[in-house]
Structure formats: C-alpha cells, structure tokens
Amino acid sequence: MAGVDKQLILESVGPVQAILDAHDGVVNVIDTSDGVIMISLEGGCTGCSSTPMTAMQIYYSLMKLEDVKDVIFVNGELPAYMRAFIDDKLGNESSN
C-alpha cells in the first residue's frame, strides 16, 4: 500500500492549523508508509506547553481518515494517556 497523501494529512490537521500559523508552529510529515503517519511538530511548537494538546487534536483528526492506521509523533508529544483517551473516543463514535 502506498503512503497516505501528505497534502491530505496537512489539510486534515483541521482547527489547529490557525493556532500553528499564529505561533509559527510547523507540522512536518516525515513518512506515511503503510498508513502509519510519522509527524514532527517543529518551529514554535518546540518547547511549547500546549504542544501535547495540539498533538492530541492532530491525532484525533488524522485517525478519522480511512487509510490512517496510526500516527506517531517523532518528538514524543502525544502522551500515552492522551492517545488512549482519543482511541476510546473514536471507538465510541464508530459504534454509534
């Protein structure tokens, strides 16, 4: 399977894009092979206390895409408990 389209990924970060733009944050899509999206949050995101919340919103948006199997933040910005919270939320949404 080919990678997921990088432009689609960037378009799907949704509501956080305006915040990223305002704070010089950059979503760098490193790899999309086999539906596993590898992302680095750079620029203004580096050291920002809001970065885990930004990562959570990006994870939530991207996991809704059909071809996306997982989202990995290479900088480690999505704590495991946030990932579990979103996975539960997505599971509940799909069962409704």
N, C-alpha and C positions, 0 to 999 in steps of 0.2 A: 504494500500500500504506500502510495506517495504521501508526502507530508501535507499537513493542512496548510492552506493558503495563508501566508504571512499577513497579507493585506486584510483578510477576513478577521484574523486574530486582532490586529490593531483596531479595526472598526468595532470589534466586539468588546473592547475594554469599557465601552459604554460611559456611564456617568463620571467615571474617574478621570476621563481624558481632560476635561476642563480644569480639574484640580492639578493634574500633572502639568498642563500648559502654564498655569499660573505660578507654579513653583519650580519651573524648569526641570521637572521630572521627565524621565525618558523610559519607555518600555522598549527594551531591546529583545526581539525574538531571536533566539540563538539557534533553535532547532525545532522542527515539527515532525520528525520522522515517526512513523507508525502511530500517529495520533497522540504522541507524548510531546507536549509543548514545553520547551525549556525557555524560560524568561529571566532576564536580568533587569532589575529596576535600578536605574542609574541617574546621574545628574543630581537634581535637588532631592531625590529620594534617599541618597546616601546619608545615613545618619539621622534621617527624619523620624520623629517618634510616631508619625501617622503611617509609616510605610507598611506595617503589618495589616492595618485596616485597608489600605489601598490594595495590597496583595490579596486580601480576602475578597474584595469586590471583583477584582480581576479573575480570580479563581472561580467565583460564582458565575460570572458572565461566560467565561470560556467553557466551563463544564456543561453548560447548556447546549453547546454546539454538538451536532450529531457525530462528527468524526473525531472529537476530542476524547481521549481515554484518561489522560492525566495532565496536570500542569505542575511543573517543577520550577521553583524559584531558585536559581543557582546561588543567589546570595542568602538563601535560607530565611526569607522574610515572612513565610507563612507558618506560624507555629502549629504544631500537631493538633492542639485543641481547636484551633480555628478551622483547620481542614476537616476535622471530624464534625464540627458544627454545621459546616456547609454541606458536607456529604449527607448528613441526616436531613437537612432542609430540602436538598434536591431529591432525596428518596421519598420524602413526604409529598413533595409537589408532583412527582411522577405517579404516585399511587392514587392521587385524587382525580 
